Amino acid sequence: MKFDKKTPEQRRKFLHTCGRIFAVVAIFTLIAFSVSKTKIVEQDFFWQIDPDLCIACGLCETDCVLTPSAVKAVHAKKVCGFCDLCGGYYRANVRDLNTAAENLMCPTGAIVRKFVEEPYFEYTFIEELCIGCGKCVKGCNAFGNGAMYLQIKQELCKNCNECQIAKVCPANAIKRVPISKVYFLKE
């Protein structure tokens, strides 16, 4: 077999072409790797409560591995009637509509009530005080329109592989969902 001798100019042209091919392959490899990493991140799953299935049993407070629980009550203001006699704020059969602790549904005072105009009040939650007991949710569902519901706050959750609350939830309301659907909203 006979090889032709290449001139220095032909060798440079050959090496230059090989360098370009190598650079293009490297760029496409980096792009493919970053896209695959992005897809992996997008496919991460988190624990979340489906408010349509939740029965506010109270196990979110007692069975979460965190104290206080990573489960917090939230308020769907679009759904709320802003009632004077809120079933999530007041206990059933209260004698006086005042803010005495014995009249309130929340054992920690996590619900703040603010007068809007007669007969409407705005309700907000102090997340640090909420223990995830679900008493407000149960009351709101029983006597109201279900504007209060529970969610697992992802910034607090340890995202355990086997969520302790999910294991004991009688309604199977706690599921692993993709990050794109991390908070079920009640509207």
C-alpha angles and dihedrals in degrees: 000000000000124000122204114231111243122221119236089252092055091048091051091049090050093049091045090053091047090050091052092049091049091049093050092048091048092050093049090048091053092048092049091048094050092047091051090049090050091051091050091052091047089053095056112125130216135189114256139169119237103221091204090061100036115108095187092239095164096241092115088070098045104034104043113110088229126074111240097028123255086231113098135180116247133188125231098209092184089063099038123106091204087228124193088220099045115185090209093051103039128046117243117274097014114174097210127032095225133121097253110140093242089061097049127091096212112080093204101041092245093145117082119198120204125186113241104170135314115325098001131094131182118226124205133172130233098218095201090059097044113101097184095246092142096219092128090049092051091048093046091050092047099047105015142034100282097259091145117070142153129258134176107241105225094206088060100036120096088211091226115201088236108031109215092212092051089054093057101033105122093202096047087232095144115082140161108252133179117266089251089065097035097133120045105211124209111219 
